[in-house]
Amino acid sequence: MNLPADFILSTRSLLGEETEKFLSALAEDAPVSIRVNPFKKLRNPMVFRFSAERVPWSEWGFYLNERPPFTFDPLFHSGYYYVQEASSMFAEQVIRQLLTAPVTCLDLCAAPGGKSLGLLSALPEGSLLVSNEIIRQRANILSETLIKFGHPNTVVTNNSPRDFTAFPNFFDLVLVDAPCSGEGMFRKDKTAVEEWSSQNVQMCTARQKDILQDVWAALKPGGLLIYSTCTFNKAENEENALWVSRELRAEFVKVVRDQSWGIAGSFDREVEGCRFFPHKAKGEGLFMTVLRKSSSATPLAFNPMRKSPKKEAIPAKTDREYESWLNQVHRFDFIESGNRIAALPLAHAEAIRFLSRRLKVITMGIEIGEKKGKDFIPSHALAMSQELNHKAFFQYEVSYRQALAYLRREIITLDDAPKGFVLLTWQGEPLGFVKNIGNRANNLYPGEWRIRSGYLPEKQPEIFSLKSFSSGS
């Protein structure tokens, strides 16, 4: 790896005698790690088919001793697990240590969605997560990640940080995983090495301050800010954290870490922070710190009925067939927008409506389906949802080749399946819906998510076995 001379120089000023060990670690292959979906695992227990090591700071993270072709594993597409870098799973540890009651949380720079999944895995039951991404294409990727995860208490938005000033004192917790110079990703991303420069570090530092200042008003007095980057320099890390503490009035919150994890502390005595270096901890570069907003600020009243010119979704009529498609229908409020029906968790329905009046919402709650002529077509989000009532649909367990054909959005044929909407499963996990019309089945998998590669692996990936299902054929 041909590292920039200025980067090596700045690293020596941080690490001193450890620099050579650090540079040697950067020359090694990055570890492979995944996050298992706790909600789907609890419903459908798994057994690893080869050796896996737990990520010590994560309840649901695992290192794999090889990198299988995840694209060709149906369980990856069903949201049973997510490929995530191990260091970034530390947000889960922060949540478990600091929160015990339900919160309203904002993941501000959330795409592609790994940290949002970590939050959902650790937030106290009953919490609401708003996951935001400013770039539309990346916001769509974020939406895909969260739909596959299947948790109903989520909203995905496509807004700038400044847009959240419309919600003063609204969030109990804000995670800012800020866009950065990417030094911690050097061994995984050659582009990050090529784009690095001292000028880029300065630009990122200034942009991070702008982001933090823009979102600060949305955090409640006494609320928590988790600030993180995947870079090593002090300017984007300790110096920006100190700026938040002094200029925005916040105090650092200590997060306990086990010495055996290999996580380093801050390079500044005033900053309570955690640092991940590849020669110390098994993962990529990361900085993370937690600050509590001063409680002296006066909270503004939250008025969920606040008027807005934006057209709102209207409540859907009740006693419809789709209500039987959810396990606990009494926990949801159905709304209609155009031809689409969504189910909002009742405990957060007013808050979600309030947010949707002023934000560009990509998804919220569970999209149930869409009216098309005489049909009401169940959505893929419903198939992925933890709240899906499996008994409401005929289930068809597919072979491995059928699963790949479905995920490529090809036409498939089902033997001995009734006409109508059929839920396809792989090892008992839902893959999605088809509409069986007899001689063939219309594929309802989202076209933009399809596997585009026509390659068929000689051997299917076998990371897990679920329940008593065989590995298919």
C-alpha positions as CSV (number, residue, x, y, z in Angstrom):
1,M,0.0,0.0,0.0
2,N,1.5,3.3,-1.1
3,L,0.5,5.7,1.7
4,P,0.8,9.5,1.4
5,A,3.9,10.8,3.1
6,D,2.0,13.5,5.0
7,F,-0.3,10.8,6.4
8,I,2.7,8.7,7.7
9,L,4.2,11.9,9.2
10,S,1.0,12.8,11.1
11,T,0.6,9.2,12.2
12,R,4.1,9.2,13.7
13,S,3.2,12.2,15.7
14,L,0.3,10.3,17.2
15,L,1.7,6.8,17.7
16,G,5.4,7.3,18.0
17,E,7.1,3.9,18.4
18,E,4.0,2.0,17.6
19,T,3.9,3.5,14.0
20,E,5.6,0.5,12.4
21,K,3.2,-2.0,14.0
22,F,0.3,0.2,12.8
23,L,1.7,0.4,9.2
24,S,2.3,-3.4,9.2
25,A,-1.3,-4.0,10.3
26,L,-2.5,-1.8,7.4
27,A,-0.7,-4.1,5.0
28,E,-2.7,-7.1,6.2
29,D,-6.1,-8.2,5.0
30,A,-9.1,-6.7,6.8
31,P,-11.0,-9.1,9.1
32,V,-14.5,-10.2,7.8
33,S,-17.4,-9.6,10.2
34,I,-21.1,-9.8,10.2
35,R,-24.0,-8.6,12.4
36,V,-26.8,-11.2,12.9
37,N,-30.3,-9.8,13.1
38,P,-31.3,-10.6,16.7
39,F,-35.1,-10.5,16.0
40,K,-34.9,-13.0,13.2
41,K,-32.4,-15.1,15.0
42,L,-34.6,-15.4,18.1
43,R,-37.5,-16.4,15.9
44,N,-35.4,-18.8,13.7
45,P,-32.3,-20.0,15.6
46,M,-29.1,-20.6,13.7
47,V,-26.0,-22.7,13.9
48,F,-22.7,-21.7,12.2
49,R,-21.5,-24.2,9.7
50,F,-17.9,-23.2,10.2
51,S,-15.8,-21.5,12.9
52,A,-16.9,-18.0,13.9
53,E,-15.6,-15.8,16.7
54,R,-17.8,-13.3,18.6
55,V,-16.9,-9.6,18.3
56,P,-16.2,-8.9,22.0
57,W,-18.0,-5.6,22.2
58,S,-21.1,-6.7,20.3
59,E,-23.8,-9.2,21.4
60,W,-24.7,-9.9,17.7
61,G,-21.4,-9.5,15.9
62,F,-19.2,-12.3,14.6
63,Y,-15.9,-12.6,12.8
64,L,-15.7,-15.1,10.0
65,N,-12.5,-17.0,9.1
66,E,-13.2,-16.5,5.4
67,R,-15.2,-14.1,3.1
68,P,-18.0,-16.1,1.5
69,P,-19.8,-14.7,-1.6
70,F,-22.5,-13.0,0.4
71,T,-24.3,-11.9,-2.8
72,F,-25.3,-15.5,-3.5
73,D,-26.6,-16.3,0.0
74,P,-30.4,-16.0,0.2
75,L,-30.2,-15.4,4.0
76,F,-28.2,-12.2,3.3
77,H,-31.0,-10.9,1.1
78,S,-33.7,-12.0,3.7
79,G,-32.1,-9.7,6.3
80,Y,-31.0,-12.5,8.6
81,Y,-27.6,-10.9,8.8
82,Y,-25.6,-7.8,7.6
83,V,-22.0,-7.5,6.6
84,Q,-20.5,-4.9,8.9
85,E,-17.1,-3.8,10.0
86,A,-16.4,-4.9,13.6
87,S,-15.2,-1.6,15.1
88,S,-18.4,0.3,14.0
89,M,-20.4,-2.2,16.1
90,F,-19.1,-0.4,19.2
91,A,-22.1,1.9,19.1
92,E,-24.1,-1.0,20.4
93,Q,-21.9,-1.1,23.5
94,V,-22.5,2.6,24.1
95,I,-26.2,2.2,24.0
96,R,-26.3,-0.8,26.4
97,Q,-24.2,1.1,28.9
98,L,-26.0,4.4,28.9
99,L,-29.7,3.8,28.1
100,T,-32.3,1.9,30.0
101,A,-35.6,3.6,28.9
102,P,-37.2,4.0,25.5
103,V,-35.8,7.0,23.5
104,T,-36.4,8.9,20.2
105,C,-33.1,8.5,18.3
106,L,-31.7,10.1,15.2
107,D,-28.9,8.5,13.1
108,L,-28.0,11.6,11.1
109,C,-25.5,10.3,8.5
110,A,-26.8,6.8,8.4
111,A,-26.1,5.2,5.0
112,P,-25.5,2.5,4.2
113,G,-27.2,1.5,7.5
114,G,-24.8,-0.6,9.6
115,K,-24.9,1.7,12.7
116,S,-28.7,2.0,12.4
117,L,-28.9,-1.8,12.7
118,G,-26.6,-1.6,15.7
119,L,-28.9,1.0,17.3
120,L,-32.0,-1.1,16.7
121,S,-30.3,-4.1,18.2
122,A,-29.5,-2.3,21.4
123,L,-32.0,0.5,22.0
124,P,-34.5,-0.2,24.8
125,E,-37.7,-1.8,23.6
126,G,-40.2,0.8,22.5
127,S,-37.7,3.3,21.1
128,L,-38.1,5.1,17.7
129,L,-35.2,5.4,15.3
130,V,-35.1,8.0,12.5
131,S,-32.3,7.2,10.0
132,N,-31.3,10.0,7.7
133,E,-29.1,10.3,4.6
134,I,-28.6,13.5,2.6
135,I,-27.7,11.9,-0.7
136,R,-30.8,10.4,-2.4
137,Q,-29.1,7.4,-3.9
138,R,-27.5,6.5,-0.6
139,A,-30.8,7.1,1.2
140,N,-32.4,4.4,-1.0
141,I,-29.6,2.0,0.0
142,L,-30.3,2.9,3.7
143,S,-34.0,2.2,3.2
144,E,-33.2,-1.2,1.7
145,T,-31.0,-2.1,4.7
146,L,-33.6,-1.2,7.2
147,I,-36.5,-2.8,5.3
148,K,-34.6,-6.1,5.2
149,F,-33.9,-5.8,8.9
150,G,-37.7,-5.7,9.4
151,H,-38.1,-3.5,12.5
152,P,-41.3,-1.5,12.5
153,N,-40.2,1.4,14.8
154,T,-38.2,3.2,12.0
155,V,-38.4,6.1,9.7
156,V,-35.9,6.7,6.8
157,T,-35.5,10.3,5.6
158,N,-33.5,12.1,2.9
159,N,-32.6,15.5,4.4
160,S,-29.8,17.8,5.2
161,P,-28.7,18.2,8.8
162,R,-30.0,21.7,8.8
163,D,-33.5,20.5,8.1
164,F,-33.7,19.0,11.6
165,T,-33.6,22.5,13.1
166,A,-37.4,22.3,12.5
167,F,-37.5,19.9,15.4
168,P,-36.0,21.6,18.4
169,N,-35.4,19.5,21.5
170,F,-37.0,16.5,19.8
171,F,-34.4,13.7,20.0
172,D,-33.1,12.0,23.2
173,L,-30.1,10.6,21.3
174,V,-28.3,11.7,18.1
175,L,-25.6,9.7,16.4
176,V,-23.4,11.6,14.0
177,D,-21.1,9.2,12.2
178,A,-19.6,12.1,10.3
179,P,-18.3,12.1,6.7
180,C,-14.5,12.1,7.1
181,S,-11.2,11.7,5.4
182,G,-11.5,7.9,5.7
183,E,-8.1,7.0,7.1
184,G,-9.5,4.1,9.0
185,M,-10.7,2.5,5.8
186,F,-7.4,2.6,3.9
187,R,-6.9,-1.2,3.8
188,K,-10.5,-1.8,2.6
189,D,-10.8,1.1,0.2
190,K,-8.0,2.1,-2.2
191,T,-10.0,5.1,-3.3
192,A,-9.7,6.5,0.3
193,V,-5.9,6.4,0.0
194,E,-5.9,8.1,-3.4
195,E,-8.2,10.9,-2.2
196,W,-6.4,11.6,1.0
197,S,-4.7,14.9,1.5
198,S,-4.0,17.3,4.4
199,Q,-6.3,19.8,2.6
200,N,-9.1,17.2,2.6
201,V,-8.6,16.6,6.4
202,Q,-9.1,20.3,6.9
203,M,-12.2,20.4,4.7
204,C,-13.7,17.4,6.5
205,T,-13.0,19.0,9.9
206,A,-14.9,22.2,9.0
207,R,-17.8,20.2,7.4
208,Q,-18.1,18.1,10.6
209,K,-18.5,21.2,12.7
210,D,-21.2,22.5,10.4
211,I,-23.1,19.2,10.7
212,L,-22.8,19.1,14.5
213,Q,-23.9,22.7,14.8
214,D,-26.9,22.2,12.4
215,V,-28.3,19.2,14.3
216,W,-27.5,20.5,17.8
217,A,-30.9,22.2,18.3
218,A,-32.7,19.0,17.6
219,L,-31.1,17.3,20.6
220,K,-33.0,17.6,23.9
221,P,-31.3,19.3,26.9
222,G,-29.7,16.4,28.8
223,G,-29.7,14.3,25.6
224,L,-26.8,12.3,24.3
225,L,-24.7,12.9,21.2
226,I,-22.6,10.0,19.9
227,Y,-19.9,11.4,17.6
228,S,-17.8,9.1,15.5
229,T,-15.5,9.0,12.5
230,C,-13.5,6.3,10.7
231,T,-10.3,8.3,10.7
232,F,-7.2,8.7,12.9
233,N,-6.1,12.3,13.0
234,K,-6.9,14.5,16.0
235,A,-8.4,17.4,14.0
236,E,-11.5,15.4,13.0
237,N,-11.7,13.6,16.3
238,E,-10.5,15.1,19.7
239,E,-10.4,18.7,18.4
240,N,-13.9,18.6,17.0
241,A,-15.2,16.9,20.2
242,L,-13.6,19.6,22.3
243,W,-15.2,22.2,20.1
244,V,-18.7,20.6,20.8
245,S,-18.0,20.6,24.5
246,R,-16.9,24.2,24.7
247,E,-18.9,26.0,22.0
248,L,-22.2,24.0,22.1
249,R,-22.1,23.4,25.9
250,A,-21.8,19.7,26.6
251,E,-20.0,17.4,28.9
252,F,-18.2,14.1,28.1
253,V,-19.7,10.8,29.2
254,K,-17.5,7.9,30.0
255,V,-18.0,4.6,28.3
256,V,-16.3,1.6,30.0
257,R,-14.2,-0.7,27.8
258,D,-12.5,-4.0,28.6
259,Q,-8.7,-3.8,28.4
260,S,-8.7,-7.2,26.6
261,W,-10.6,-5.6,23.6
262,G,-7.5,-3.6,22.6
263,I,-9.4,-0.3,22.3
264,A,-7.3,2.7,23.0
265,G,-8.3,5.9,24.7
266,S,-8.3,9.5,23.6
267,F,-5.1,11.4,22.8
268,D,-6.4,14.4,24.8
269,R,-6.9,14.3,28.6
270,E,-10.0,16.4,28.3
271,V,-11.8,14.1,25.9
272,E,-13.5,10.8,26.9
273,G,-13.1,8.8,23.7
274,C,-12.4,5.4,22.3
275,R,-10.0,4.8,19.5
276,F,-9.7,1.6,17.3
277,F,-6.3,0.9,15.6
278,P,-5.9,-2.2,13.5
279,H,-2.7,-3.2,15.3
280,K,-4.5,-3.2,18.7
281,A,-8.2,-4.1,18.1
282,K,-9.5,-6.6,15.5
283,G,-11.2,-4.1,13.2
284,E,-10.7,-0.9,11.2
285,G,-10.0,2.6,12.3
286,L,-12.6,4.3,14.4
287,F,-13.0,7.2,16.9
288,M,-16.1,7.5,19.1
289,T,-17.0,9.8,21.9
290,V,-20.3,10.6,23.8
291,L,-21.3,14.0,25.0
292,R,-24.3,15.1,27.1
293,K,-26.0,18.3,26.1
294,S,-26.2,20.9,28.9
295,S,-29.5,20.6,30.8
296,S,-29.7,24.4,31.3
297,A,-31.3,25.0,27.9
298,T,-35.0,25.5,28.0
299,P,-36.9,22.7,26.1
300,L,-39.4,23.9,23.5
301,A,-42.9,22.3,23.6
302,F,-43.5,19.5,21.1
303,N,-46.8,20.0,19.4
304,P,-47.5,17.0,17.1
305,M,-50.6,18.7,15.7
306,R,-48.6,21.6,14.4
307,K,-50.1,22.8,11.1
308,S,-48.2,22.5,7.8
309,P,-49.1,23.0,4.2
310,K,-47.7,19.6,3.3
311,K,-50.4,17.1,2.3
312,E,-50.7,14.3,4.9
313,A,-51.5,10.7,4.6
314,I,-55.0,9.8,5.8
315,P,-56.1,7.0,8.1
316,A,-56.9,3.8,6.2
317,K,-60.2,2.1,6.5
318,T,-60.3,-0.7,9.1
319,D,-61.5,-4.3,8.9
320,R,-59.6,-4.9,5.7
321,E,-57.9,-8.2,4.7
322,Y,-54.4,-6.7,5.1
323,E,-55.0,-6.3,8.9
324,S,-54.7,-10.1,9.2
325,W,-51.2,-9.9,7.6
326,L,-49.7,-8.6,10.9
327,N,-49.2,-10.5,14.1
328,Q,-50.3,-7.8,16.5
329,V,-52.6,-5.6,14.5
330,H,-53.8,-3.7,17.6
331,R,-50.3,-2.2,17.9
332,F,-50.5,-0.3,14.6
333,D,-52.2,2.6,13.1
334,F,-52.9,2.2,9.3
335,I,-52.5,5.1,7.0
336,E,-53.1,5.5,3.3
337,S,-51.0,7.6,0.9
338,G,-52.1,7.4,-2.7
339,N,-52.6,3.7,-3.4
340,R,-50.3,2.5,-0.7
341,I,-51.0,1.4,2.9
342,A,-48.5,1.6,5.7
343,A,-48.7,0.5,9.3
344,L,-47.3,2.9,11.9
345,P,-46.5,1.7,15.4
346,L,-49.3,3.2,17.5
347,A,-46.9,4.4,20.2
348,H,-45.1,6.6,17.7
349,A,-47.8,7.3,15.1
350,E,-48.2,11.0,16.1
351,A,-44.4,11.6,16.2
352,I,-43.9,10.0,12.8
353,R,-46.7,12.1,11.3
354,F,-45.1,15.2,12.8
355,L,-41.8,14.3,11.2
356,S,-43.3,13.5,7.9
357,R,-44.8,17.0,7.6
358,R,-41.4,18.7,7.3
359,L,-39.0,15.9,6.1
360,K,-38.6,13.9,2.9
361,V,-39.6,10.5,4.2
362,I,-38.5,7.5,2.2
363,T,-40.1,4.8,4.4
364,M,-41.9,4.8,7.7
365,G,-43.2,1.9,9.8
366,I,-44.2,-1.1,7.7
367,E,-45.4,-0.7,4.1
368,I,-48.2,-3.2,3.9
369,G,-49.0,-3.1,0.2
370,E,-50.4,-1.3,-2.8
371,K,-53.8,-1.2,-4.5
372,K,-53.7,-2.1,-8.2
373,G,-57.1,-2.6,-9.8
374,K,-58.9,-5.3,-8.0
375,D,-55.8,-6.6,-6.3
376,F,-54.1,-5.4,-3.1
377,I,-50.5,-6.4,-3.6
378,P,-48.5,-7.2,-0.4
379,S,-45.2,-5.3,-0.3
380,H,-41.7,-6.7,0.0
381,A,-41.3,-4.7,3.2
382,L,-44.2,-6.8,4.7
383,A,-42.4,-10.0,3.8
384,M,-39.2,-8.8,5.6
385,S,-41.0,-7.4,8.6
386,Q,-40.7,-9.0,12.0
387,E,-44.4,-8.4,12.4
388,L,-45.5,-10.5,9.4
389,N,-48.1,-13.1,10.1
390,H,-46.7,-16.0,8.2
391,K,-49.9,-18.0,8.5
392,A,-51.8,-15.4,6.4
393,F,-50.1,-16.6,3.2
394,F,-49.3,-19.9,1.6
395,Q,-45.6,-20.5,2.1
396,Y,-43.4,-22.2,-0.4
397,E,-39.9,-23.4,0.5
398,V,-37.7,-22.9,-2.6
399,S,-34.5,-24.7,-3.7
400,Y,-31.3,-22.8,-3.9
401,R,-31.5,-22.4,-7.7
402,Q,-35.1,-21.2,-7.3
403,A,-34.0,-18.7,-4.6
404,L,-31.3,-17.2,-6.9
405,A,-33.7,-17.0,-9.8
406,Y,-36.2,-15.2,-7.6
407,L,-33.5,-12.8,-6.3
408,R,-32.5,-12.1,-9.9
409,R,-36.2,-11.3,-10.5
410,E,-36.6,-14.0,-13.0
411,I,-39.8,-15.9,-13.7
412,I,-40.1,-19.1,-11.7
413,T,-42.6,-22.0,-11.6
414,L,-44.1,-23.4,-8.4
415,D,-45.3,-27.0,-8.2
416,D,-48.3,-27.7,-6.1
417,A,-48.9,-24.1,-5.0
418,P,-52.3,-22.4,-5.1
419,K,-53.0,-19.4,-7.3
420,G,-52.7,-16.0,-5.7
421,F,-50.0,-14.4,-3.5
422,V,-47.4,-16.9,-2.2
423,L,-44.7,-16.2,0.3
424,L,-41.4,-17.8,-0.8
425,T,-39.1,-19.0,2.0
426,W,-35.5,-20.2,2.2
427,Q,-34.7,-22.3,5.3
428,G,-37.9,-21.0,6.8
429,E,-37.0,-17.3,6.3
430,P,-39.2,-15.2,4.0
431,L,-37.5,-14.1,0.7
432,G,-40.6,-12.3,-0.7
433,F,-43.8,-12.6,-2.6
434,V,-44.8,-13.9,-6.0
435,K,-48.3,-14.0,-7.6
436,N,-48.8,-17.5,-8.8
437,I,-51.0,-17.6,-11.9
438,G,-50.7,-21.4,-12.5
439,N,-48.2,-21.9,-15.3
440,R,-45.8,-19.4,-13.8
441,A,-45.4,-17.0,-10.9
442,N,-45.0,-13.3,-11.3
443,N,-41.9,-12.2,-9.5
444,L,-42.6,-9.3,-7.0
445,Y,-39.0,-8.9,-5.8
446,P,-38.0,-5.2,-6.0
447,G,-36.3,-4.7,-9.3
448,E,-33.7,-2.2,-8.1
449,W,-32.5,-4.8,-5.5
450,R,-32.1,-7.7,-7.8
451,I,-28.8,-9.7,-8.2
452,R,-27.4,-8.5,-11.4
453,S,-24.7,-11.1,-11.8
454,G,-25.6,-14.1,-13.9
455,Y,-22.8,-16.1,-12.2
456,L,-23.9,-19.3,-10.4
457,P,-21.3,-20.3,-7.8
458,E,-20.1,-23.9,-7.9
459,K,-21.0,-24.2,-4.2
460,Q,-23.6,-22.2,-2.4
461,P,-22.5,-20.1,0.6
462,E,-23.2,-22.0,3.8
463,I,-22.7,-19.7,6.8
464,F,-25.7,-20.9,8.9
465,S,-28.1,-23.7,9.2
466,L,-31.5,-22.6,10.4
467,K,-33.7,-24.8,12.5
468,S,-34.1,-28.3,10.9
469,F,-34.0,-27.1,7.3
470,S,-31.5,-28.7,4.9
471,S,-29.2,-26.4,2.8
472,G,-31.3,-26.8,-0.4
473,S,-30.3,-28.0,-3.8
